Amino acid sequence: MQMQEKTMVADTLTGINGELVRFGEMIPQTENKELKQTLKQFRNACEQSQEELYQIAREKSYYVPAAKATQAEIDHVKSLFIEKTI
């Protein structure tokens, strides 16, 4: 059975997102400045790949983002955070 393009794109995006999480965990934990810089470069390249693949997925309707939040929804979430900090 041949894997469909939509599935391949979704799997690749999932993998890239996982790598971004790992870079986000590793970068602040290293004290070696050269390693930190290298990890940041890898993360930036990974982010670029994720953005390009995301755009392809949007163009082909493989990914349809959720509707934008209304102002009332935004205000509600903000109020939840304000209440917790008071």
All heavy atoms as an XYZ file, in Angstrom:
694
protein
N       0.841     -1.176      0.000
C       0.000      0.000      0.000
C       0.892      1.247      0.000
O       1.816      1.364      0.791
C      -0.912     -0.024      1.225
C      -1.727      1.225      1.393
S      -2.682      1.214      2.920
C      -4.288      1.110      2.237
N       0.599      2.145     -0.880
C       1.392      3.357     -1.012
C       0.879      4.425     -0.043
O      -0.325      4.619      0.099
C       1.291      3.862     -2.450
C       2.412      4.730     -2.857
C       2.358      4.994     -4.357
O       1.335      4.805     -4.995
N       3.462      5.423     -4.916
N       1.827      5.072      0.649
C       1.447      6.106      1.605
C       0.977      7.344      0.849
O       1.591      7.752     -0.127
C       2.632      6.447      2.503
C       2.257      7.324      3.669
S       3.664      7.725      4.734
C       3.773      6.261      5.702
N      -0.094      7.927      1.299
C      -0.631      9.115      0.649
C       0.185     10.346      1.028
O       0.736     10.432      2.131
C      -2.082      9.325      1.057
C      -3.015      8.263      0.533
C      -4.457      8.574      0.887
O      -4.764      9.567      1.535
N      -5.349      7.719      0.445
N       0.234     11.291      0.106
C       1.007     12.515      0.319
C       0.549     13.250      1.575
O       1.373     13.717      2.370
C       0.876     13.421     -0.902
C       1.731     14.675     -0.810
C       1.586     15.544     -2.034
O       0.465     16.029     -2.301
O       2.594     15.729     -2.729
N      -0.759     13.319      1.795
C      -1.295     14.013      2.961
C      -0.760     13.386      4.251
O      -0.362     14.092      5.179
C      -2.824     13.958      2.943
C      -3.469     14.671      4.106
C      -4.982     14.611      3.990
C      -5.643     15.308      5.156
N      -7.104     15.291      5.047
N      -0.708     12.075      4.300
C      -0.198     11.373      5.477
C       1.286     11.644      5.666
O       1.751     11.862      6.793
C      -0.453      9.857      5.349
O      -1.854      9.648      5.177
C       0.034      9.101      6.567
N       2.025     11.650      4.574
C       3.462     11.913      4.665
C       3.727     13.323      5.183
O       4.616     13.532      6.009
C       4.135     11.693      3.311
C       4.177     10.243      2.892
S       5.154      9.909      1.423
C       4.288     10.816      0.160
N       2.969     14.287      4.698
C       3.134     15.675      5.146
C       2.808     15.775      6.635
O       3.557     16.380      7.406
C       2.256     16.632      4.307
C       2.209     18.025      4.931
C       2.766     16.714      2.876
N       1.710     15.162      7.055
C       1.317     15.208      8.463
C       2.361     14.539      9.348
O       2.724     15.069     10.410
C      -0.052     14.538      8.651
N       2.861     13.392      8.919
C       3.891     12.691      9.704
C       5.171     13.511      9.806
O       5.800     13.573     10.857
C       4.203     11.327      9.085
C       3.102     10.309      9.303
O       2.161     10.587     10.078
O       3.175      9.231      8.690
N       5.536     14.148      8.700
C       6.755     14.967      8.694
C       6.591     16.179      9.609
O       7.497     16.513     10.379
C       7.106     15.400      7.262
O       7.249     14.228      6.450
C       8.392     16.200      7.229
N       5.432     16.829      9.551
C       5.180     17.966     10.435
C       5.222     17.543     11.899
O       5.790     18.246     12.738
C       3.826     18.608     10.123
C       3.818     19.596      8.970
C       2.396     20.002      8.612
C       4.647     20.820      9.295
N       4.668     16.384     12.200
C       4.704     15.876     13.566
C       6.141     15.649     14.019
O       6.521     16.024     15.136
C       3.894     14.569     13.677
O       2.529     14.844     13.332
C       3.952     13.986     15.076
N       6.954     15.070     13.149
C       8.361     14.847     13.475
C       9.111     16.143     13.684
O       9.893     16.273     14.639
N       8.896     17.098     12.809
C       9.571     18.396     12.931
C       9.157     19.084     14.229
O       9.999     19.634     14.941
C       9.272     19.292     11.708
C       9.961     18.733     10.462
C       9.716     20.736     11.966
C       9.565     19.440      9.172
N       7.872     19.038     14.534
C       7.406     19.677     15.770
C       8.044     19.029     16.999
O       8.391     19.722     17.960
C       5.885     19.631     15.853
C       5.229     20.559     14.850
O       5.832     21.518     14.396
N       4.001     20.262     14.483
N       8.222     17.727     16.953
C       8.898     17.032     18.045
C      10.347     17.468     18.182
O      10.856     17.645     19.299
N      11.013     17.635     17.056
C      12.409     18.101     17.084
C      12.493     19.510     17.659
O      13.407     19.820     18.432
C      13.017     18.073     15.680
C      13.220     16.674     15.130
C      14.125     15.823     15.994
O      15.182     16.312     16.435
O      13.767     14.663     16.242
N      11.540     20.362     17.302
C      11.537     21.728     17.841
C      11.388     21.714     19.361
O      12.036     22.494     20.062
C      10.436     22.561     17.188
C      10.701     22.954     15.735
C       9.461     23.559     15.101
C      11.874     23.908     15.646
N      10.566     20.816     19.866
C      10.402     20.681     21.315
C      11.732     20.271     21.942
O      12.167     20.835     22.953
C       9.295     19.661     21.659
C       9.311     19.303     23.135
C       7.934     20.198     21.262
N      12.394     19.294     21.330
C      13.665     18.827     21.883
C      14.732     19.921     21.858
O      15.489     20.070     22.812
C      14.133     17.572     21.142
C      13.363     16.334     21.624
C      13.880     15.058     21.032
N      13.345     14.712     19.729
C      12.082     14.389     19.487
N      11.189     14.400     20.450
N      11.692     14.064     18.281
N      14.796     20.684     20.761
C      15.755     21.789     20.721
C      15.444     22.795     21.828
O      16.342     23.324     22.474
C      15.768     22.484     19.362
C      16.455     21.700     18.282
C      15.828     21.472     17.067
C      17.730     21.190     18.468
C      16.464     20.749     16.060
C      18.369     20.471     17.472
C      17.732     20.247     16.269
N      14.159     23.075     22.027
C      13.747     24.001     23.073
C      14.151     23.531     24.462
O      14.394     24.343     25.356
N      14.230     22.232     24.651
C      14.669     21.680     25.932
C      16.189     21.692     26.062
O      16.722     21.944     27.143
C      14.160     20.241     26.083
C      12.654     20.139     26.184
C      12.131     18.716     26.053
O      12.897     17.807     25.662
O      10.940     18.521     26.318
N      16.876     21.407     24.968
C      18.340     21.283     25.024
C      19.063     22.617     25.114
O      20.052     22.739     25.848
C      18.858     20.530     23.783
C      18.541     19.071     23.773
S      19.332     18.216     22.380
C      18.289     18.733     21.011
N      18.615     23.598     24.365
C      19.339     24.865     24.261
C      19.577     25.513     25.627
O      20.717     25.872     25.938
C      18.644     25.825     23.268
C      18.796     25.271     21.846
C      19.201     27.238     23.378
C      17.936     25.955     20.804
N      18.570     25.652     26.470
C      18.840     26.308     27.756
C      19.642     25.446     28.738
O      20.142     25.951     29.738
C      17.449     26.611     28.317
C      16.527     25.713     27.597
C      17.152     25.395     26.283
N      19.789     24.166     28.437
C      20.476     23.268     29.373
C      21.975     23.145     29.120
O      22.685     22.569     29.942
C      19.833     21.882     29.326
C      18.419     21.883     29.862
C      17.776     20.518     29.796
O      18.443     19.508     29.696
N      16.462     20.506     29.846
N      22.450     23.655     27.998
C      23.880     23.519     27.711
C      24.633     24.782     28.113
O      24.134     25.886     27.949
C      24.140     23.190     26.230
O      25.530     22.995     26.037
C      23.663     24.292     25.312
N      25.808     24.578     28.659
C      26.661     25.707     29.036
C      27.690     26.011     27.959
O      28.269     27.091     27.949
C      27.367     25.400     30.352
C      26.415     25.322     31.533
C      27.134     25.078     32.838
O      28.340     25.358     32.926
O      26.475     24.612     33.776
N      27.910     25.066     27.047
C      28.895     25.234     25.975
C      28.323     26.197     24.928
O      27.342     25.890     24.257
C      29.199     23.866     25.358
C      30.235     23.941     24.266
O      30.135     24.740     23.344
N      31.236     23.085     24.374
N      28.956     27.358     24.803
C      28.429     28.398     23.906
C      28.401     27.951     22.448
O      27.472     28.277     21.716
C      29.231     29.683     24.067
C      29.018     30.346     25.412
C      29.655     31.717     25.444
C      29.535     32.370     26.785
N      28.199     32.694     27.189
N      29.417     27.216     22.018
C      29.445     26.746     20.631
C      28.329     25.745     20.368
O      27.661     25.805     19.333
C      30.802     26.116     20.311
C      31.924     27.128     20.232
C      33.267     26.467     19.960
O      33.312     25.435     19.289
O      34.279     27.007     20.439
N      28.136     24.827     21.301
C      27.050     23.856     21.154
C      25.705     24.561     21.170
O      24.827     24.255     20.362
C      27.109     22.804     22.273
C      25.972     21.781     22.284
C      25.893     21.022     20.962
C      26.135     20.826     23.454
N      25.547     25.520     22.056
C      24.287     26.280     22.142
C      24.005     26.974     20.809
O      22.880     26.932     20.307
C      24.366     27.302     23.276
C      23.042     27.978     23.566
C      23.148     28.933     24.743
C      23.229     28.151     26.006
N      22.218     28.442     26.991
N      25.036     27.590     20.220
C      24.863     28.281     18.938
C      24.508     27.297     17.833
O      23.635     27.563     17.002
C      26.125     29.068     18.571
C      25.971     29.937     17.349
C      24.863     30.968     17.503
O      24.633     31.523     18.572
N      24.150     31.219     16.418
N      25.156     26.141     17.817
C      24.864     25.114     16.816
C      23.435     24.621     16.956
O      22.718     24.470     15.960
C      25.857     23.936     16.944
O      27.181     24.431     16.727
C      25.553     22.843     15.944
N      23.007     24.375     18.178
C      21.631     23.928     18.407
C      20.626     24.983     17.957
O      19.575     24.655     17.384
C      21.418     23.586     19.883
C      22.133     22.342     20.404
C      22.006     22.242     21.919
C      21.603     21.087     19.725
N      20.942     26.247     18.190
C      20.061     27.329     17.740
C      19.975     27.364     16.217
O      18.904     27.599     15.648
C      20.545     28.679     18.269
C      20.274     28.869     19.747
C      20.800     30.226     20.218
C      20.544     30.434     21.694
N      21.057     31.747     22.145
N      21.105     27.124     15.537
C      21.095     27.094     14.073
C      20.245     25.927     13.567
O      19.474     26.082     12.619
C      22.524     26.990     13.543
C      23.322     28.255     13.742
C      24.800     28.081     13.415
O      25.294     26.975     13.229
N      25.520     29.192     13.363
N      20.397     24.770     14.216
C      19.572     23.614     13.840
C      18.090     23.914     14.065
O      17.239     23.588     13.247
C      19.961     22.379     14.649
C      21.257     21.738     14.235
C      21.945     20.937     15.125
C      21.800     21.917     12.974
C      23.139     20.325     14.767
C      22.998     21.320     12.602
C      23.658     20.522     13.497
N      17.796     24.541     15.212
C      16.405     24.876     15.518
C      15.832     25.843     14.477
O      14.716     25.671     14.001
C      16.302     25.508     16.913
C      14.852     25.857     17.279
C      14.757     26.867     18.393
N      15.469     28.079     18.036
C      15.937     28.947     18.917
N      15.800     28.732     20.202
N      16.564     30.040     18.518
N      16.622     26.849     14.101
C      16.155     27.817     13.111
C      15.887     27.155     11.770
O      14.884     27.453     11.109
C      17.169     28.958     12.962
C      17.237     29.831     14.198
O      16.348     29.803     15.045
N      18.305     30.588     14.325
N      16.774     26.234     11.354
C      16.566     25.513     10.097
C      15.319     24.631     10.192
O      14.543     24.526      9.237
C      17.793     24.669      9.767
N      15.131     24.041     11.339
C      13.968     23.185     11.578
C      12.680     24.022     11.516
O      11.685     23.609     10.915
C      14.126     22.528     12.951
S      13.152     21.066     13.225
N      12.709     25.209     12.122
C      11.548     26.103     12.080
C      11.233     26.517     10.646
O      10.064     26.596     10.257
C      11.781     27.336     12.944
C      11.711     27.056     14.426
C      12.057     28.270     15.267
O      12.619     29.260     14.732
O      11.772     28.226     16.473
N      12.269     26.774      9.862
C      12.077     27.160      8.469
C      11.421     26.016      7.685
O      10.478     26.231      6.923
C      13.407     27.555      7.824
C      13.282     28.019      6.386
C      12.479     29.303      6.234
O      12.559     30.186      7.070
N      11.691     29.389      5.185
N      11.905     24.802      7.908
C      11.318     23.633      7.243
C       9.866     23.446      7.654
O       9.004     23.151      6.823
C      12.103     22.364      7.594
O      13.402     22.429      7.086
N       9.593     23.633      8.939
C       8.230     23.478      9.437
C       7.318     24.502      8.777
O       6.209     24.181      8.353
C       8.207     23.641     10.967
C       6.911     23.219     11.626
C       5.880     24.331     11.730
O       6.131     25.484     11.386
N       4.710     23.973     12.180
N       7.776     25.736      8.667
C       6.958     26.791      8.052
C       6.694     26.496      6.578
O       5.572     26.653      6.101
C       7.644     28.151      8.210
C       6.876     29.309      7.612
C       5.512     29.558      8.247
O       5.323     29.247      9.431
O       4.620     30.064      7.534
N       7.724     26.056      5.858
C       7.546     25.740      4.436
C       6.564     24.582      4.245
O       5.692     24.633      3.377
C       8.898     25.398      3.806
C       9.821     26.594      3.696
C      11.235     26.231      3.287
O      11.491     25.059      2.941
O      12.097     27.124      3.321
N       6.709     23.544      5.048
C       5.821     22.400      4.945
C       4.395     22.772      5.360
O       3.419     22.321      4.753
C       6.349     21.256      5.812
C       5.847     19.870      5.475
C       6.021     19.528      3.998
C       6.567     18.839      6.320
N       4.268     23.611      6.366
C       2.961     24.103      6.797
C       2.267     24.848      5.659
O       1.075     24.653      5.411
C       3.129     25.005      8.023
C       1.896     25.785      8.393
C       0.838     25.173      9.054
C       1.783     27.136      8.083
C      -0.303     25.896      9.385
C       0.654     27.864      8.411
C      -0.391     27.241      9.068
O      -1.511     27.960      9.387
N       3.024     25.691      4.945
C       2.442     26.433      3.827
C       1.966     25.487      2.714
O       0.903     25.690      2.131
C       3.442     27.460      3.278
C       3.718     28.605      4.209
C       2.464     29.383      4.583
O       1.526     29.514      3.819
N       2.449     29.899      5.802
N       2.753     24.462      2.443
C       2.349     23.465      1.436
C       1.069     22.776      1.888
O       0.131     22.594      1.099
C       3.482     22.434      1.211
C       4.664     23.111      0.504
C       2.977     21.231      0.416
C       5.928     22.276      0.481
N       1.022     22.395      3.157
C      -0.164     21.724      3.692
C      -1.388     22.629      3.594
O      -2.485     22.164      3.252
C       0.078     21.299      5.139
N      -1.225     23.898      3.866
C      -2.349     24.849      3.746
C      -2.798     24.976      2.296
O      -3.994     24.959      2.005
C      -1.936     26.236      4.252
C      -1.677     26.382      5.717
C      -2.884     26.675      6.580
N      -3.879     27.583      6.064
C      -3.983     28.870      6.357
N      -3.137     29.431      7.174
N      -4.945     29.601      5.847
N      -1.837     25.114      1.363
C      -2.165     25.276     -0.054
C      -2.930     24.082     -0.596
O      -3.807     24.222     -1.441
C      -0.890     25.494     -0.861
C      -0.249     26.846     -0.641
C       1.150     26.941     -1.226
O       1.567     26.024     -1.967
O       1.841     27.936     -0.925
N      -2.586     22.888     -0.130
C      -3.220     21.668     -0.626
C      -4.431     21.263      0.214
O      -5.000     20.200      0.010
C      -2.198     20.532     -0.661
C      -1.100     20.771     -1.668
C      -0.170     19.583     -1.743
C       0.819     19.790     -2.871
N       0.734     18.748     -3.865
N      -4.794     22.115      1.170
C      -5.917     21.863      2.087
C      -5.728     20.599      2.906
O      -6.690     19.946      3.299
C      -7.249     21.811      1.327
O      -7.512     23.047      0.709
N      -4.470     20.239      3.170
C      -4.185     19.116      4.065
C      -4.352     19.555      5.508
O      -4.550     18.754      6.400
C      -2.754     18.610      3.879
C      -2.470     17.978      2.544
C      -1.166     17.796      2.126
C      -3.485     17.548      1.701
C      -0.872     17.205      0.908
C      -3.197     16.970      0.476
C      -1.889     16.803      0.090
O      -1.605     16.222     -1.112
N      -4.199     20.842      5.725
C      -4.332     21.402      7.060
C      -5.207     22.633      6.961
O      -4.946     23.530      6.165
C      -2.965     21.792      7.631
C      -3.066     22.516      8.958
C      -3.276     21.804     10.126
C      -2.982     23.891      9.015
C      -3.394     22.463     11.339
C      -3.097     24.554     10.235
C      -3.303     23.834     11.381
O      -3.423     24.480     12.577
N      -6.244     22.661      7.769
C      -7.116     23.820      7.836
C      -7.078     24.315      9.276
O      -7.495     23.587     10.187
C      -8.564     23.458      7.414
C      -9.465     24.678      7.517
C      -8.585     22.874      6.012
N      -6.540     25.513      9.494
C      -6.435     26.013     10.864
C      -7.807     26.274     11.470
O      -8.796     26.480     10.756
C      -5.635     27.302     10.719
C      -5.796     27.712      9.299
C      -6.045     26.460      8.512
N      -7.849     26.272     12.763
C      -9.084     26.591     13.477
C      -9.459     28.039     13.195
O      -8.612     28.856     12.842
C      -8.879     26.383     14.970
N     -10.717     28.336     13.374
C     -11.182     29.708     13.190
C     -10.506     30.611     14.211
O     -10.170     30.180     15.315
C     -12.698     29.771     13.357
N     -10.309     31.852     13.823
C      -9.680     32.802     14.736
C     -10.597     33.055     15.930
O     -11.816     33.076     15.785
C      -9.374     34.112     14.021
C      -8.289     33.965     12.983
C      -7.866     35.296     12.430
C      -6.747     35.062     11.438
N      -6.017     36.261     11.143
N      -9.987     33.246     17.067
C     -10.741     33.510     18.284
C     -11.424     34.870     18.191
O     -10.875     35.815     17.626
C      -9.816     33.479     19.490
N     -12.602     34.936     18.765
C     -13.308     36.218     18.824
C     -12.674     37.064     19.929
O     -11.965     36.554     20.796
C     -14.796     36.015     19.150
O     -14.900     35.463     20.473
C     -15.477     35.103     18.138
N     -12.966     38.342     19.912
C     -12.439     39.216     20.953
C     -12.955     38.786     22.317
O     -12.234     38.839     23.307
C     -12.792     40.678     20.669
C     -12.066     41.648     21.584
C     -10.543     41.542     21.473
O      -9.989     41.542     20.385
N      -9.863     41.442     22.609
N     -14.198     38.330     22.389
C     -14.763     37.870     23.666
C     -13.989     36.666     24.191
O     -13.712     36.561     25.393
C     -16.236     37.528     23.496
N     -13.623     35.743     23.305
C     -12.848     34.564     23.722
C     -11.455     34.977     24.207
O     -10.967     34.466     25.223
C     -12.733     33.572     22.564
C     -14.056     32.919     22.207
C     -14.023     32.160     20.888
O     -13.303     32.592     19.960
O     -14.734     31.142     20.789
N     -10.834     35.904     23.508
C      -9.517     36.399     23.903
C      -9.597     37.063     25.273
O      -8.780     36.804     26.160
C      -8.960     37.366     22.846
C      -8.685     36.613     21.539
C      -7.712     38.084     23.350
C      -8.399     37.509     20.353
N     -10.607     37.906     25.457
C     -10.778     38.597     26.738
C     -11.006     37.601     27.873
O     -10.494     37.784     28.979
C     -11.930     39.596     26.659
C     -11.638     40.763     25.734
O     -10.445     41.010     25.434
O     -12.601     41.430     25.294
N     -11.763     36.549     27.598
C     -12.034     35.531     28.615
C     -10.740     34.848     29.052
O     -10.484     34.689     30.254
C     -13.035     34.504     28.093
C     -13.238     33.347     29.014
N     -13.896     33.468     30.215
C     -12.841     32.055     28.926
C     -13.892     32.298     30.829
N     -13.260     31.429     30.065
N      -9.919     34.447     28.096
C      -8.659     33.775     28.430
C      -7.742     34.730     29.188
O      -7.107     34.343     30.185
C      -7.978     33.220     27.157
C      -6.578     32.706     27.464
C      -8.839     32.114     26.542
N      -7.676     35.967     28.749
C      -6.862     36.960     29.463
C      -7.322     37.088     30.910
O      -6.512     37.165     31.827
C      -6.948     38.325     28.777
C      -6.101     38.468     27.557
C      -6.243     39.877     27.005
C      -5.427     40.092     25.772
N      -5.593     41.455     25.218
N      -8.628     37.115     31.114
C      -9.157     37.272     32.470
C      -8.779     36.079     33.344
O      -8.559     36.232     34.544
C     -10.675     37.470     32.449
O     -11.340     36.248     32.139
N      -8.690     34.908     32.759
C      -8.284     33.723     33.529
C      -6.867     33.877     34.056
O      -6.571     33.502     35.193
C      -8.395     32.464     32.677
C      -9.796     32.052     32.243
C      -9.722     30.869     31.288
C     -10.664     31.741     33.445
N      -5.989     34.439     33.255
C      -4.604     34.630     33.675
C      -4.474     35.783     34.656
O      -3.673     35.719     35.581
C      -3.693     34.834     32.465
C      -3.441     33.563     31.713
C      -4.161     33.273     30.569
C      -2.503     32.648     32.167
C      -3.937     32.081     29.874
C      -2.276     31.465     31.493
C      -2.999     31.187     30.345
N      -5.244     36.809     34.467
C      -5.197     37.958     35.376
C      -5.671     37.528     36.750
O      -5.076     37.893     37.762
C      -6.020     39.137     34.825
C      -5.341     39.699     33.576
C      -6.208     40.216     35.880
C      -6.153     40.715     32.809
N      -6.735     36.735     36.818
C      -7.261     36.261     38.100
C      -6.219     35.445     38.860
O      -6.130     35.536     40.078
C      -8.518     35.413     37.881
C      -9.714     36.205     37.419
C     -10.891     35.322     37.033
O     -10.861     34.117     37.302
O     -11.858     35.853     36.456
N      -5.439     34.644     38.147
C      -4.454     33.779     38.796
C      -3.256     34.550     39.316
O      -2.571     34.099     40.205
C      -4.006     32.672     37.839
C      -5.129     31.696     37.567
C      -4.654     30.541     36.735
C      -5.839     29.680     36.419
N      -5.710     28.317     36.757
N      -2.966     35.704     38.725
C      -1.797     36.472     39.150
C      -2.129     37.455     40.271
O      -1.244     38.026     40.867
C      -1.183     37.252     37.968
O      -2.156     38.136     37.418
C      -0.673     36.293     36.913
N      -3.380     37.628     40.542
C      -3.780     38.576     41.595
C      -3.807     37.881     42.940
O      -4.055     36.798     43.154
C      -5.163     39.205     41.284
C      -5.050     40.052     40.016
C      -5.662     40.012     42.434
C      -6.339     40.644     39.564
